[in-house]
Amino acid sequence: MKVILSGYNLDAEVIDELKASSPARLDITPETLSAAYARISRDPRPVNELRHAARAEIEKSRKSNQAIIFGLGHSSVAEHAVFNFDVLEVSRYAMEELEKFRLVSFTEKSQRYITLDSAYHTPAELKGTRFEAAFHALLKEQNELYFRLFEKLKVYVYTKYADLAQDPKNKNLLEGYAKEDARYITSLAMCSQAGMTINARNLEKMLRRFASHPLAELKKLGQSLHALVKDITPSIIKYPEANAYDQNTYPELAEYCQKAARQYKTKQRQTASCVLVDHTKDGDNKILTALLVKTAGLDWTNAYTLIKKMSKKQKLELFKISIKNMQIWDQLLREYELVDLTYELIVSASCFAQLKRHRMATLITGQYEPRLSLRIPPAVSAVGMSAEFRRLGQKTAKLHAEIKKEIPAVADYVLTNAHQRRMLCKVNLRELYHISRLREDSHAQWDIRQIAALMSAAARKALPLTASFLVRHIGTAHDYSFLSDQLAETRRLF
């Protein structure tokens, strides 16, 4: 066996310093890795020699990339070229679109841990319109209330957690509680920043998506990203332009579906925060069947027949064996991915900002709907600020409605983190366990903790055996000492 470190990420300033102290060279590009790895399947030379050849013949490597990626359609070759971007001064609204790409890594500025300044993005579409002055006035009012809420909530938190407040080390934790609730009144236009790691294949897809997007901010973001890489990797990012599929599909669907909804006089009815609308039927038995197929050498039909014949005690024992050795860093076995659960959720922008990080889930979002109730933090009510919060939320909804009539694409910028949207969330059971462990943790933010608890409760009803270990607010989700207690309860219920 022989393993060679072929490369790793370097800070761009380090690369510039190395360039400045070295003779001019053309091979400072991740294209060479793509070209070398693309040749592995057909060239018998060791891969380290292929890399050497790719670096020595840059133009040949670029032609090879184009032929393999775009000629033969082997797009995965472009995944070997990886970029790191600092993304600054982008609105929270645009950040939602950026972070839709599930095979990209992001770390975003947290509004829970950082005291916000008053910086926000003004959509180009609003500049010079009759709404611009009202937009600035509203955001100023939202930001002023944020700072007043923060000061009141700090006093409330320090009083509520007086024991913790005695230790200066808890200052950031306690102030974080105040910040995370105060930010509910801030708008989606507030500026954020993120670090992004992305491979060339996904970057090209992102560039097309943003070029096709109606928002000027996202068009500009795509253009900025492309400008930084087009000369570094011309052979693997070739089609960044807008396209009809990304540009027109959802608008055309919206036109047709809204017309049909009016024709059949449908009404929005569901107001519950979480409804399990669909799930894999007989899911417990199907997961156990998969465990038999994996370990007993049986085909699906015979394994399923055997599971159906097993006693409840035997099924419970099989399930117990599959999870008994788990540690906090372990995921459930892959067999648990065979069962899906689809939820309809109503979530705040603040809650969605956390839920969107679960990129392996299927998240289908509707528009923000001011007619859905504001998600006001309980602590805001506790300090007597809920009436002022609600008044400003209603004022925000009024301006939103006015802008939406004339410039619909940018209306949502004025909405706050407390405004809500309807969405679909499909997860397999393995992913739901991950969500539960992370989001029902005692340190998790209260809003997503409540949604995660509702999702877990619905799953336990649908899958009384294999979902029974989803967290039940027992200590922290990273503490597995409660498993034995839950197993006893599962045995009793099952």
C-alpha positions as CSV (number, residue, x, y, z in Angstrom):
1,M,0.0,0.0,0.0
2,K,1.2,3.5,-0.8
3,V,-0.7,6.7,-0.1
4,I,0.5,10.2,-1.2
5,L,-0.8,13.6,-0.1
6,S,-1.5,15.2,-3.5
7,G,-2.5,18.6,-2.2
8,Y,-4.5,20.6,0.3
9,N,-6.1,24.0,0.7
10,L,-3.9,27.0,1.0
11,D,-4.9,30.6,2.0
12,A,-4.9,32.7,-1.2
13,E,-2.5,35.2,0.4
14,V,0.0,32.4,1.0
15,I,-0.3,31.4,-2.7
16,D,0.3,35.0,-3.7
17,E,3.4,35.1,-1.6
18,L,4.7,31.9,-3.1
19,K,4.1,33.3,-6.6
20,A,5.9,36.5,-5.8
21,S,9.0,34.6,-4.6
22,S,9.1,32.1,-7.5
23,P,9.6,32.2,-11.2
24,A,6.4,32.6,-13.3
25,R,4.6,29.4,-13.7
26,L,1.2,28.2,-15.2
27,D,0.5,25.2,-13.1
28,I,-0.9,27.0,-10.0
29,T,-4.4,25.7,-10.8
30,P,-6.5,22.9,-9.5
31,E,-7.2,21.9,-13.1
32,T,-4.1,19.7,-13.0
33,L,-5.6,17.5,-10.3
34,S,-8.8,17.1,-12.4
35,A,-6.8,16.2,-15.5
36,A,-4.6,13.7,-13.7
37,Y,-7.4,11.9,-11.9
38,A,-9.4,11.8,-15.1
39,R,-6.7,9.8,-16.8
40,I,-6.5,7.2,-14.0
41,S,-9.1,4.9,-15.7
42,R,-7.2,4.7,-19.0
43,D,-3.6,5.4,-18.3
44,P,-1.5,2.7,-16.5
45,R,1.0,5.1,-15.0
46,P,1.0,5.7,-11.2
47,V,-1.3,8.6,-10.3
48,N,1.6,10.7,-8.9
49,E,3.3,10.4,-12.4
50,L,0.0,11.5,-14.0
51,R,-0.1,14.5,-11.8
52,H,3.5,15.4,-12.7
53,A,2.6,15.1,-16.4
54,A,-0.5,17.3,-16.0
55,R,1.5,20.0,-14.3
56,A,4.1,19.9,-17.0
57,E,1.6,20.3,-19.9
58,I,-1.1,22.8,-18.8
59,E,-2.7,23.4,-22.1
60,K,-2.9,19.7,-22.8
61,S,-4.4,19.2,-19.4
62,R,-7.0,21.8,-20.1
63,K,-8.0,20.2,-23.4
64,S,-8.2,16.9,-21.7
65,N,-10.5,18.3,-19.0
66,Q,-12.8,19.8,-21.6
67,A,-12.9,16.6,-23.6
68,I,-13.7,14.4,-20.6
69,I,-16.0,16.7,-18.7
70,F,-18.0,18.3,-21.5
71,G,-17.3,15.9,-24.4
72,L,-17.8,12.6,-22.6
73,G,-20.0,13.9,-19.9
74,H,-17.8,12.8,-16.9
75,S,-18.7,15.8,-14.8
76,S,-17.5,14.2,-11.6
77,V,-13.9,14.9,-12.7
78,A,-14.5,18.6,-12.0
79,E,-15.2,17.8,-8.4
80,H,-11.4,17.3,-7.8
81,A,-10.9,21.1,-8.2
82,V,-12.0,22.8,-5.0
83,F,-12.2,26.5,-4.1
84,N,-12.6,28.4,-0.9
85,F,-14.5,31.8,-0.9
86,D,-15.0,34.5,1.7
87,V,-18.5,35.8,1.1
88,L,-19.1,39.1,2.8
89,E,-21.8,41.8,2.9
90,V,-24.5,39.5,1.6
91,S,-28.0,39.7,2.9
92,R,-29.6,37.0,5.0
93,Y,-32.1,36.6,2.2
94,A,-29.5,35.9,-0.4
95,M,-27.7,33.6,2.0
96,E,-30.7,31.4,2.0
97,E,-30.3,30.9,-1.7
98,L,-26.6,30.4,-1.5
99,E,-26.9,27.7,1.1
100,K,-29.4,25.6,-0.9
101,F,-26.6,23.8,-2.5
102,R,-26.3,20.6,-0.5
103,L,-22.9,19.4,-1.7
104,V,-21.2,22.7,-0.6
105,S,-19.7,23.5,2.8
106,F,-20.6,26.7,4.6
107,T,-19.9,28.3,7.9
108,E,-22.0,31.4,8.4
109,K,-21.9,34.4,10.8
110,S,-24.2,33.6,13.7
111,Q,-26.8,36.1,14.7
112,R,-27.0,34.2,18.0
113,Y,-23.4,34.7,19.1
114,I,-22.5,38.1,17.5
115,T,-24.0,41.4,18.4
116,L,-25.4,42.8,15.1
117,D,-24.5,46.1,13.7
118,S,-26.9,48.1,11.6
119,A,-25.5,47.1,8.2
120,Y,-28.0,45.9,5.7
121,H,-28.3,45.3,2.0
122,T,-30.4,47.7,-0.1
123,P,-31.8,45.8,-3.1
124,A,-30.8,47.5,-6.4
125,E,-34.4,47.0,-7.5
126,L,-35.6,49.4,-4.8
127,K,-33.2,52.2,-5.4
128,G,-34.8,55.3,-6.9
129,T,-38.3,53.9,-6.4
130,R,-41.1,55.3,-4.2
131,F,-40.4,52.5,-1.7
132,E,-36.7,53.3,-1.0
133,A,-37.3,55.9,1.8
134,A,-39.9,53.7,3.5
135,F,-37.5,50.7,3.3
136,H,-34.7,52.6,5.0
137,A,-37.0,54.0,7.7
138,L,-38.5,50.6,8.5
139,L,-35.1,48.9,8.8
140,K,-33.8,51.7,11.0
141,E,-36.8,51.2,13.3
142,Q,-36.3,47.4,13.3
143,N,-32.6,47.8,14.2
144,E,-33.3,50.3,17.0
145,L,-35.8,47.8,18.5
146,Y,-33.2,45.1,18.2
147,F,-30.8,47.0,20.4
148,R,-33.5,47.9,23.0
149,L,-34.6,44.3,23.1
150,F,-31.1,43.2,23.6
151,E,-30.5,45.4,26.6
152,K,-33.8,44.4,28.2
153,L,-33.3,40.7,27.5
154,K,-29.8,40.8,28.9
155,V,-31.2,41.9,32.3
156,Y,-33.9,39.2,32.0
157,V,-31.5,36.4,31.2
158,Y,-29.0,37.4,34.0
159,T,-31.9,37.4,36.5
160,K,-33.4,34.1,35.3
161,Y,-30.0,32.4,35.3
162,A,-28.6,34.1,38.4
163,D,-26.5,31.0,39.3
164,L,-24.8,30.9,36.0
165,A,-24.3,34.7,36.0
166,Q,-22.1,34.4,39.0
167,D,-19.3,32.9,36.9
168,P,-17.8,35.5,34.4
169,K,-17.1,32.6,32.0
170,N,-20.8,32.3,31.3
171,K,-21.0,35.9,30.0
172,N,-21.0,34.9,26.3
173,L,-23.5,32.1,26.9
174,L,-26.0,34.3,28.7
175,E,-25.7,37.2,26.3
176,G,-26.1,34.8,23.5
177,Y,-29.6,33.9,24.9
178,A,-30.5,37.6,24.7
179,K,-29.0,38.1,21.2
180,E,-30.8,35.1,19.7
181,D,-34.2,36.4,20.8
182,A,-33.5,40.1,20.0
183,R,-32.6,39.2,16.4
184,Y,-36.1,38.0,15.7
185,I,-37.1,41.6,14.9
186,T,-34.2,42.1,12.4
187,S,-34.9,41.9,8.7
188,L,-33.7,39.4,6.0
189,A,-31.9,42.4,4.4
190,M,-29.3,42.4,7.3
191,C,-25.8,41.7,6.1
192,S,-24.1,38.4,6.9
193,Q,-20.9,36.6,5.9
194,A,-19.8,33.1,5.3
195,G,-16.9,30.9,4.4
196,M,-17.7,28.6,1.5
197,T,-15.8,25.5,0.2
198,I,-17.1,24.3,-3.2
199,N,-15.9,22.1,-6.0
200,A,-15.9,23.2,-9.6
201,R,-18.8,21.1,-10.7
202,N,-21.1,22.6,-8.0
203,L,-19.7,26.1,-8.6
204,E,-20.7,25.9,-12.3
205,K,-24.2,24.9,-11.3
206,M,-24.3,27.7,-8.7
207,L,-23.2,30.3,-11.4
208,R,-26.0,29.2,-13.8
209,R,-28.6,29.3,-11.0
210,F,-27.6,32.8,-9.9
211,A,-27.3,34.1,-13.5
212,S,-30.9,32.9,-13.9
213,H,-32.2,34.3,-10.6
214,P,-34.5,37.4,-10.6
215,L,-32.7,39.0,-7.7
216,A,-30.0,41.5,-8.7
217,E,-28.0,40.7,-5.5
218,L,-27.7,37.0,-6.6
219,K,-26.8,37.9,-10.1
220,K,-24.0,40.1,-8.8
221,L,-22.8,37.4,-6.4
222,G,-22.6,34.9,-9.2
223,Q,-20.7,37.3,-11.4
224,S,-18.3,38.0,-8.6
225,L,-17.6,34.3,-8.0
226,H,-17.1,33.7,-11.7
227,A,-14.7,36.6,-12.1
228,L,-12.4,35.1,-9.4
229,V,-12.1,31.7,-11.0
230,K,-12.5,32.1,-14.7
231,D,-8.8,32.6,-15.4
232,I,-7.7,30.0,-12.9
233,T,-9.9,27.1,-14.2
234,P,-11.1,27.9,-17.8
235,S,-11.3,24.2,-18.7
236,I,-13.7,23.0,-16.0
237,I,-16.2,25.9,-15.6
238,K,-17.5,26.4,-19.1
239,Y,-21.3,27.0,-18.9
240,P,-22.0,29.6,-16.2
241,E,-24.7,31.5,-18.2
242,A,-28.4,31.8,-17.4
243,N,-30.6,29.0,-18.8
244,A,-34.3,28.6,-19.5
245,Y,-34.7,25.7,-17.0
246,D,-33.5,27.6,-14.0
247,Q,-35.0,30.9,-15.2
248,N,-38.5,29.9,-16.2
249,T,-39.6,26.6,-14.7
250,Y,-40.8,27.7,-11.3
251,P,-42.4,31.0,-12.6
252,E,-44.3,28.9,-15.2
253,L,-45.4,26.4,-12.6
254,A,-46.5,29.2,-10.3
255,E,-48.7,30.7,-13.0
256,Y,-50.3,27.4,-13.8
257,C,-50.7,26.2,-10.2
258,Q,-52.1,29.5,-8.8
259,K,-54.6,29.6,-11.6
260,A,-55.7,26.0,-10.7
261,A,-56.0,26.9,-7.0
262,R,-58.2,29.8,-7.9
263,Q,-60.3,27.7,-10.2
264,Y,-61.0,25.1,-7.5
265,K,-61.3,27.7,-4.8
266,T,-58.7,26.0,-2.5
267,K,-57.9,27.7,0.8
268,Q,-54.9,27.5,3.1
269,R,-56.0,25.6,6.2
270,Q,-53.1,23.9,8.0
271,T,-51.9,26.1,10.8
272,A,-50.0,23.5,12.9
273,S,-46.3,23.9,13.1
274,C,-45.6,20.3,12.2
275,V,-47.7,17.7,10.4
276,L,-46.4,14.3,9.3
277,V,-48.0,14.1,5.9
278,D,-46.4,10.9,4.6
279,H,-44.1,8.1,5.7
280,T,-42.9,4.7,4.6
281,K,-45.5,2.2,5.5
282,D,-44.5,-0.7,7.7
283,G,-41.2,1.1,8.2
284,D,-40.1,-0.8,11.4
285,N,-40.3,-4.1,9.6
286,K,-38.5,-2.8,6.5
287,I,-35.5,-1.6,8.5
288,L,-35.3,-4.9,10.3
289,T,-35.6,-6.7,7.0
290,A,-32.7,-4.7,5.6
291,L,-30.6,-5.7,8.6
292,L,-31.3,-9.3,7.8
293,V,-30.5,-8.9,4.1
294,K,-27.2,-7.3,5.1
295,T,-26.1,-9.8,7.7
296,A,-27.9,-13.1,7.2
297,G,-27.4,-13.6,3.4
298,L,-31.2,-13.6,2.7
299,D,-33.0,-12.1,-0.2
300,W,-35.6,-9.3,0.6
301,T,-38.7,-11.5,0.2
302,N,-37.5,-14.2,2.6
303,A,-36.0,-11.7,5.1
304,Y,-39.3,-9.8,5.1
305,T,-41.3,-13.0,5.7
306,L,-39.0,-13.9,8.5
307,I,-39.3,-10.5,10.2
308,K,-43.1,-10.8,10.0
309,K,-42.9,-14.1,11.8
310,M,-40.7,-12.8,14.6
311,S,-42.1,-12.1,18.0
312,K,-42.1,-8.5,19.3
313,K,-39.4,-9.5,21.7
314,Q,-37.1,-10.8,18.9
315,K,-37.6,-7.6,16.9
316,L,-36.8,-5.5,19.9
317,E,-33.6,-7.5,20.5
318,L,-32.6,-7.1,16.8
319,F,-33.2,-3.4,17.1
320,K,-31.3,-3.2,20.4
321,I,-28.2,-4.9,18.8
322,S,-28.2,-2.4,16.0
323,I,-27.8,0.6,18.3
324,K,-26.3,-0.6,21.5
325,N,-22.6,0.2,20.6
326,M,-23.4,3.7,19.4
327,Q,-21.3,6.6,20.7
328,I,-22.1,10.3,20.3
329,W,-20.0,10.6,17.1
330,D,-21.7,7.6,15.5
331,Q,-24.5,7.6,12.9
332,L,-27.2,5.0,12.8
333,L,-26.6,2.1,10.4
334,R,-27.3,2.9,6.7
335,E,-30.3,0.5,6.7
336,Y,-32.2,3.2,8.5
337,E,-32.2,5.3,5.4
338,L,-34.8,3.0,3.8
339,V,-37.6,4.7,5.7
340,D,-38.7,8.2,4.8
341,L,-40.8,10.7,6.6
342,T,-42.3,13.8,5.0
343,Y,-43.4,16.7,7.1
344,E,-45.2,19.9,6.4
345,L,-43.8,22.6,8.6
346,I,-44.5,26.2,9.4
347,V,-41.2,27.8,10.5
348,S,-39.8,31.2,11.2
349,A,-37.0,32.6,9.2
350,S,-34.8,32.2,12.3
351,C,-35.7,28.5,12.6
352,F,-35.2,27.9,8.8
353,A,-31.7,29.5,9.0
354,Q,-30.8,26.5,11.2
355,L,-32.9,23.8,9.5
356,K,-31.4,24.6,6.1
357,R,-28.0,23.4,7.4
358,H,-29.3,19.8,7.2
359,R,-28.5,19.6,3.6
360,M,-29.1,15.9,3.2
361,A,-32.8,16.5,3.9
362,T,-35.1,17.5,1.1
363,L,-36.3,21.0,1.9
364,I,-38.9,22.5,-0.3
365,T,-39.8,26.0,0.8
366,G,-42.8,28.2,0.0
367,Q,-42.7,32.0,0.1
368,Y,-42.7,33.8,3.5
369,E,-46.3,34.6,4.4
370,P,-46.9,37.5,6.7
371,R,-50.5,36.3,7.3
372,L,-49.0,33.4,9.3
373,S,-48.5,34.5,12.9
374,L,-45.3,36.1,14.0
375,R,-43.0,33.8,15.9
376,I,-42.4,35.9,19.0
377,P,-39.8,34.6,21.5
378,P,-41.3,33.9,24.9
379,A,-38.6,36.0,26.5
380,V,-39.8,39.0,24.5
381,S,-43.2,38.6,26.1
382,A,-41.6,38.1,29.5
383,V,-40.0,41.5,29.4
384,G,-43.2,43.2,28.3
385,M,-42.1,43.9,24.7
386,S,-44.4,41.7,22.7
387,A,-46.9,44.4,21.9
388,E,-44.2,46.7,20.4
389,F,-42.7,43.7,18.6
390,R,-46.1,42.8,17.1
391,R,-46.8,46.4,16.1
392,L,-43.5,46.6,14.2
393,G,-44.1,43.2,12.7
394,Q,-47.5,44.3,11.4
395,K,-46.0,47.5,10.0
396,T,-43.4,45.4,8.2
397,A,-46.1,43.2,6.7
398,K,-47.9,46.3,5.4
399,L,-44.8,47.6,3.6
400,H,-44.1,44.1,2.3
401,A,-47.6,43.9,0.8
402,E,-47.1,47.3,-0.9
403,I,-43.7,46.4,-2.4
404,K,-45.0,42.9,-3.5
405,K,-47.7,44.5,-5.7
406,E,-45.0,46.3,-7.8
407,I,-41.7,44.6,-7.3
408,P,-42.5,41.1,-5.9
409,A,-39.0,39.7,-6.2
410,V,-37.6,42.0,-3.4
411,A,-40.5,42.3,-1.0
412,D,-39.2,39.6,1.3
413,Y,-36.1,41.6,2.2
414,V,-38.1,43.7,4.7
415,L,-39.5,40.7,6.5
416,T,-38.0,39.8,9.9
417,N,-36.6,36.6,11.4
418,A,-40.0,36.2,13.2
419,H,-42.0,36.0,9.9
420,Q,-42.9,32.4,8.9
421,R,-43.1,30.3,5.8
422,R,-44.7,26.9,4.9
423,M,-42.3,24.2,3.8
424,L,-42.0,20.5,3.1
425,C,-39.2,18.5,4.8
426,K,-38.4,14.9,3.8
427,V,-35.9,13.0,5.8
428,N,-34.9,9.4,6.1
429,L,-34.9,8.0,9.7
430,R,-31.1,8.1,9.9
431,E,-31.1,11.8,9.1
432,L,-33.9,12.4,11.5
433,Y,-31.9,10.9,14.3
434,H,-29.1,13.3,13.4
435,I,-31.4,16.3,13.5
436,S,-32.9,15.2,16.8
437,R,-29.6,14.6,18.4
438,L,-28.3,18.1,17.4
439,R,-31.5,20.2,17.6
440,E,-33.1,18.7,20.7
441,D,-29.9,19.2,22.6
442,S,-30.4,21.3,25.7
443,H,-28.0,23.9,24.2
444,A,-30.0,24.2,21.0
445,Q,-32.0,27.3,20.2
446,W,-35.5,27.1,21.5
447,D,-37.3,27.6,18.2
448,I,-35.8,24.7,16.2
449,R,-35.7,22.6,19.4
450,Q,-39.5,22.8,19.5
451,I,-39.9,21.9,15.8
452,A,-37.4,19.0,16.2
453,A,-39.4,17.7,19.2
454,L,-42.6,17.8,17.2
455,M,-40.9,15.9,14.3
456,S,-39.6,13.3,16.7
457,A,-42.9,12.8,18.4
458,A,-44.7,12.3,15.1
459,A,-42.0,9.8,14.0
460,R,-42.3,7.8,17.2
461,K,-46.0,7.3,16.5
462,A,-45.4,6.2,12.9
463,L,-42.4,4.0,13.8
464,P,-42.9,2.9,17.4
465,L,-39.9,0.6,17.4
466,T,-37.1,2.1,15.3
467,A,-37.9,5.7,16.0
468,S,-38.3,5.1,19.8
469,F,-34.8,6.4,20.7
470,L,-35.3,9.8,19.2
471,V,-34.5,12.3,22.0
472,R,-37.2,12.9,24.5
473,H,-35.9,16.0,26.2
474,I,-33.9,13.9,28.6
475,G,-30.8,15.9,29.6
476,T,-28.7,16.7,26.5
477,A,-28.9,14.9,23.2
478,H,-25.2,14.2,23.4
479,D,-25.7,12.2,26.6
480,Y,-26.5,8.6,25.8
481,S,-27.0,7.5,29.4
482,F,-30.8,7.8,28.8
483,L,-30.8,4.9,26.2
484,S,-31.3,2.2,28.8
485,D,-34.4,4.1,30.2
486,Q,-35.8,4.6,26.7
487,L,-35.2,1.0,25.9
488,A,-37.3,0.0,28.9
489,E,-40.1,2.3,27.8
490,T,-39.9,1.0,24.3
491,R,-40.1,-2.6,25.6
492,R,-43.2,-1.6,27.5
493,L,-44.9,0.1,24.6
494,F,-43.9,-2.3,21.9
